[in-house]
Amino acid sequence: MAKALPPIPAFYACYLLRSTIRHASLYVGSTPNPVRRLNQHNGKTKGGAVRTSRDSLRPWEMTCLVTGFPSKIAALQFEWAWQNTHMTRHVAPDSRLTNARTTVRISPKTGRPRKRPARPRLSLTDRLANLHLLLGSSSFARWPLKVTFYAEDVFRVWQKWVAQDSVEALPSRMKIILDPLASKKSGQANPAEEASGIHAIDVGYSGMKPYLEKTKATLSASSTCACSFCKQTISSSVRGALFCPTDGCNAVGHLECFATAFTKDDPDAIVPLSGSCPGCGSQLQWIDLVKELSLRIRGEKEVQKVLKVRKPRTTKKGAVADEPAVAEDEMSGDDEDLDDAWHVLSDDSEDERSKPTIRSGPSPVAIFKAPRVQMVDAAPYSEPIIEDSDWDEAMVLT
């Protein structure tokens, strides 16, 4: 029996980690919960990565986050490409800052020569330049990505790089911001800063509660409604209906009608990005509409948790306080404690030959089309997912 597809994740990010002790030590990873992952890297909770486990480099700080991925696999693909920009197919060879080189060593076990790709040493500027290359590549340029910097000095390095005449500008719709409360220490897990920096990020679906409540009320009020585009009747049982999230607007439409309207000015586009509501005229983001739809048709448990009424509880002093229906930490997914020591494999290791791989990735337009998922052997042109993040099941999407 095929495993049910999950809804679009509430939050998933790729991050650039930096040692506060030795700024030259950097690490790229991904997570559904930045605060929890940072605590793992800093040894406060179980987990983290082998490369960040040295006490001499702790504590670490998250200097920037890339968010807006339409799926966990999409984030993992971007993570691998960011880690291996010198060999990823998402960047043309003549555009890469560094190119892949191969080292040849003799296996002490078999005596045979073995070729292995060598990863170049990258500075902070190199990491940010590679991030810029990926954001502007045809593979990711139309994804609803956003980059938030939490370290002011890192943001200045980014600004210096993009200010060069030879660097192409990113699409204007792509948001690159500095966190308002950012400072050199804002990414660290400081209890006094729990309301700022990465500690202020909503990693659950709680921010969508008003939208979910509105959709539920609309579907409960009537068994049918008319599409705001084609005017045809939409049954409440239809799973492909999208609703405007704006308060007071009752616009609803078929998934296909919204997609057609959002791409009318760009007929060659496959992935809708944004468009105007046919009812109130508000500017709507495609990812917001389909995320609500994915929750409605695939995330029954998640929706129940979000809409669950808070239960009053009595404190020791007799006062009544609201008890949260569910902790955000429970809704953000797990950080798997996986083997991420791939970079220190011995020369005679045969493990890398059987590493799981994933082919070029899912487009957000296909979010609601069941992909053909199967396990396959690694192909010469396949791009591997390196197991140094929250990877639990490697699948190949064709």
C-alpha positions in Angstrom: 0.0 0.0 0.0 1.4 3.4 -1.0 2.3 5.8 1.7 0.0 8.8 1.9 1.5 12.0 0.7 2.0 14.6 3.6 0.8 18.2 3.3 3.1 20.9 2.4 5.4 21.4 5.5 4.6 24.3 7.8 8.2 25.3 7.8 11.4 23.9 6.3 14.7 25.8 5.9 18.2 25.5 4.7 20.7 27.3 7.0 24.3 28.5 7.1 25.9 27.7 10.4 29.0 29.5 11.7 31.2 28.9 14.7 31.3 31.8 17.0 34.8 30.7 18.1 36.3 30.3 14.6 34.4 32.2 12.0 36.1 30.3 9.2 34.2 27.1 10.2 30.9 27.0 8.3 28.3 24.3 7.9 25.3 24.1 5.6 22.2 22.1 6.7 18.4 21.9 6.7 15.8 21.6 9.3 12.0 22.0 10.1 12.9 23.6 13.5 15.9 26.0 13.6 16.0 26.5 17.4 15.9 22.7 18.1 18.5 22.0 15.4 20.8 24.8 16.8 20.6 23.2 20.2 21.6 19.9 18.7 24.6 21.4 17.0 25.6 23.1 20.2 25.3 19.8 22.2 22.4 20.9 24.4 20.2 18.1 23.0 20.8 14.8 21.3 21.5 14.9 17.6 23.4 17.4 15.5 26.2 16.7 13.0 29.6 15.1 13.4 31.2 18.2 11.8 29.7 20.5 14.5 30.4 18.2 17.5 33.8 19.6 18.4 33.6 21.5 21.6 36.4 23.8 20.5 34.1 25.3 17.8 31.0 25.6 20.0 28.7 27.5 20.3 27.5 27.8 16.7 25.1 30.5 15.3 22.7 30.4 12.4 23.7 33.3 10.2 20.9 33.0 7.6 17.9 30.9 6.6 16.5 30.1 3.2 12.8 29.4 3.5 9.7 28.8 1.4 10.4 25.3 0.1 7.3 23.5 -1.2 8.4 20.2 0.3 11.0 18.5 2.5 12.6 16.9 -0.6 12.8 20.3 -2.3 14.7 21.7 0.7 17.1 18.7 0.8 17.8 19.1 -2.9 18.7 22.8 -2.3 20.8 21.9 0.6 22.9 19.4 -1.4 23.3 21.9 -4.2 24.5 24.5 -1.7 26.9 22.1 -0.2 28.2 20.9 -3.6 27.8 23.9 -5.9 31.1 22.9 -7.6 29.4 19.8 -9.0 25.6 20.3 -8.9 23.8 20.3 -12.2 21.7 23.3 -11.1 24.6 25.6 -11.9 26.3 25.7 -15.3 29.9 24.6 -15.2 31.1 27.9 -16.7 29.2 29.8 -13.9 30.7 27.9 -11.0 33.1 29.7 -8.7 35.0 26.4 -8.2 34.9 23.2 -10.3 35.0 19.6 -9.2 38.3 17.9 -9.2 39.0 14.3 -8.6 41.6 12.7 -6.4 43.0 9.2 -7.0 44.0 7.0 -4.1 44.9 3.4 -3.7 42.6 1.4 -1.6 44.6 -0.4 1.1 42.0 -3.2 1.2 41.7 -4.0 -2.5 44.9 -2.4 -3.9 42.8 -0.8 -6.7 42.9 2.9 -7.5 39.8 4.8 -6.5 38.6 8.1 -7.8 36.8 10.4 -5.4 35.5 14.0 -5.8 37.4 16.4 -3.6 35.3 19.2 -2.0 37.0 22.6 -2.2 37.5 24.7 0.9 35.1 27.6 0.9 35.1 30.9 2.7 32.0 32.8 3.9 32.1 34.9 0.7 32.2 31.7 -1.4 29.2 30.2 0.5 27.1 33.3 0.0 28.2 33.6 -3.7 27.1 30.0 -4.3 23.8 30.8 -2.6 23.4 33.7 -5.0 24.1 31.4 -7.9 21.5 28.8 -6.8 18.8 31.4 -6.1 19.3 32.8 -9.6 19.4 29.4 -11.4 16.5 28.3 -13.5 15.9 25.4 -11.1 15.1 27.6 -8.1 14.4 31.1 -9.5 10.7 30.5 -9.6 10.4 28.9 -6.2 8.8 31.1 -3.5 12.1 31.4 -1.6 13.1 34.0 1.0 16.5 34.6 2.6 16.7 36.1 6.1 20.0 37.1 7.6 20.4 36.9 11.4 24.0 38.1 11.6 24.6 41.7 10.5 28.2 41.2 9.4 27.2 38.2 7.2 24.6 40.4 5.6 27.2 43.0 4.8 29.3 40.4 3.1 26.2 39.4 1.0 25.6 43.1 0.1 29.2 43.6 -0.9 29.0 40.6 -3.2 25.7 41.5 -5.0 26.9 45.1 -5.4 29.5 44.0 -8.0 28.7 44.9 -11.6 29.5 41.4 -12.8 26.9 39.8 -10.5 23.5 39.4 -12.0 20.5 40.7 -9.9 18.1 38.2 -8.5 14.4 38.3 -9.4 12.7 41.3 -7.7 10.0 39.0 -6.2 12.7 37.1 -4.2 13.0 38.6 -0.7 16.4 39.1 0.9 16.1 40.7 4.3 18.1 41.4 7.5 16.2 40.4 10.6 15.3 43.7 12.4 16.8 42.6 15.7 19.8 41.0 14.1 23.2 41.4 15.8 26.4 39.4 15.8 24.9 37.1 18.5 21.3 37.0 17.4 21.4 33.5 16.0 22.6 31.9 19.2 20.4 30.1 21.6 20.2 32.7 24.3 17.1 32.4 26.6 17.0 36.2 26.9 16.4 36.4 23.1 13.6 33.8 22.8 11.3 36.3 21.3 13.8 37.5 18.6 15.9 36.0 15.8 15.3 32.4 15.0 13.4 32.0 18.3 10.5 34.1 16.9 9.9 31.9 13.9 6.6 30.1 13.7 7.5 26.5 12.7 4.0 25.2 12.9 0.7 25.8 11.2 -0.7 28.1 13.9 -0.4 31.2 11.6 -2.9 29.6 9.2 -5.6 29.1 11.8 -7.8 32.0 10.6 -7.5 30.8 7.0 -8.4 27.3 8.0 -11.3 28.5 10.1 -12.6 30.6 7.2 -12.4 27.7 4.7 -14.1 25.3 7.1 -16.9 27.8 7.7 -17.4 28.4 4.0 -17.6 24.7 3.2 -20.0 24.1 6.1 -22.3 26.9 5.2 -23.2 25.6 1.7 -22.9 22.4 -0.2 -22.1 24.3 -3.4 -20.6 27.5 -4.5 -19.7 29.2 -7.8 -16.2 29.5 -9.1 -15.2 33.2 -9.2 -13.5 32.7 -12.6 -15.6 30.3 -14.7 -18.8 30.7 -12.7 -19.4 27.0 -12.7 -20.7 25.3 -9.6 -18.2 23.9 -7.2 -19.3 21.1 -4.9 -18.1 21.2 -1.3 -16.8 17.7 -1.9 -14.4 18.9 -4.7 -10.9 18.6 -3.4 -9.4 21.0 -5.9 -11.0 24.3 -4.8 -9.0 27.3 -3.6 -10.2 30.0 -1.3 -9.1 33.6 -0.9 -7.6 34.0 2.6 -8.5 37.7 2.9 -11.0 38.4 5.7 -14.4 39.3 4.4 -13.8 38.0 0.8 -15.8 35.0 -0.3 -13.9 34.3 -3.6 -13.4 30.7 -4.4 -12.3 29.0 -7.6 -11.0 25.8 -9.2 -7.3 25.0 -8.8 -7.0 25.1 -12.6 -8.8 28.5 -12.9 -6.5 30.1 -10.3 -3.4 28.7 -12.0 -4.5 29.9 -15.4 -5.3 33.4 -14.0 -2.0 33.6 -12.2 0.1 32.7 -15.3 -1.8 34.7 -17.9 0.9 37.3 -18.2 3.6 34.6 -18.5 2.1 31.9 -20.7 5.4 30.0 -20.8 5.4 29.6 -17.0 4.6 26.3 -15.5 4.6 27.2 -11.8 2.2 30.0 -10.7 3.7 32.5 -8.4 1.1 35.1 -7.4 -1.9 36.9 -8.7 -4.9 39.1 -7.8 -8.0 37.7 -6.1 -11.0 37.9 -8.5 -13.1 39.0 -5.6 -11.3 41.6 -3.5 -8.3 42.3 -5.7 -5.7 41.3 -3.0 -2.4 40.1 -4.1 -2.3 36.4 -3.3 0.7 34.0 -3.2 0.2 30.7 -4.9 2.1 28.8 -2.2 -0.3 30.1 0.5 -3.3 28.9 -1.4 -2.0 25.4 -2.2 -0.6 25.0 1.4 -4.1 25.4 2.8 -5.4 23.0 0.2 -2.8 20.4 1.0 -3.7 20.7 4.7 -7.4 20.3 3.9 -7.0 17.2 1.8 -3.9 15.6 3.3 -3.4 17.0 6.8 -6.5 16.1 8.8 -4.6 15.5 12.0 -2.6 18.7 11.6 -5.8 20.7 11.0 -7.5 19.2 14.1 -4.5 20.2 16.2 -4.6 23.8 14.9 -8.3 24.2 15.3 -8.4 22.4 18.6 -10.0 24.6 21.3 -7.7 25.7 24.1 -8.5 24.0 27.4 -8.5 26.1 30.5 -6.2 24.8 33.2 -6.0 25.7 36.9 -2.6 26.9 38.1 -1.3 26.3 41.6 -2.6 29.7 42.8 -6.1 28.9 41.5 -5.9 31.1 38.5 -7.2 29.8 35.2 -4.9 29.9 32.2 -5.2 28.8 28.7 -3.4 25.6 27.8 -2.1 25.5 24.2 -3.8 22.9 22.1 -0.5 21.6 20.8 3.1 22.7 21.0 4.7 24.1 17.9 7.6 21.8 18.4 5.3 18.8 17.9 4.1 20.1 14.6 7.4 20.9 13.0 8.6 17.4 12.3 11.6 15.5 13.6 15.3 16.1 13.2 16.6 12.7 12.5 19.9 11.7 14.2 21.5 10.3 11.1 25.1 9.4 10.2 26.5 12.6 8.7 30.2 11.7 8.8 30.3 11.1 5.1 33.1 13.7 4.7 35.5 11.6 6.8 34.9 8.2 5.2 38.1 6.2 4.9 39.6 5.6 1.5 38.6 1.9 1.5 35.0 2.5 2.4 32.5 1.0 0.0 29.5 2.8 1.6 29.5 5.7 -0.8 28.8 3.4 -3.7 25.4 2.6 -2.2 24.5 6.1 -1.1 20.8 6.9 -1.9 20.3 9.4 -4.6 17.5 11.7 -5.8 17.0 13.0 -9.3 16.2 16.5 -10.2 13.5 17.7 -8.1 9.9 18.3 -7.6 8.4 21.4 -9.1 5.8 23.2 -6.9 3.3 23.0 -9.8 3.1 19.2 -9.3 2.3 19.4 -5.6 -1.1 17.9 -6.1 -0.2 15.3 -8.7 0.8 12.0 -7.2 4.4 11.6 -8.3 5.8 8.3 -9.4 8.0 7.3 -6.5 10.2 4.3 -6.7 13.6 3.1 -5.3 16.3 2.8 -7.9 20.0 2.2 -8.1 22.3 5.2 -8.3 22.7 6.4 -11.9 25.8 8.1 -13.2 23.9 11.4 -13.6 22.0 11.3 -10.4 22.6 14.0 -7.8 23.0 12.5 -4.3 21.5 13.7 -1.2 24.2 13.6 1.5 22.9 12.4 4.8 23.9 15.2 7.0 20.5 16.7 7.8 16.9 15.5 8.4 17.0 12.8 5.7 15.1 9.7 6.6 13.9 8.2 3.4 15.7 8.6 0.1 13.4 8.4 -2.9 13.8 9.1 -6.6 11.2 11.3 -8.3 10.9 10.7 -12.0 
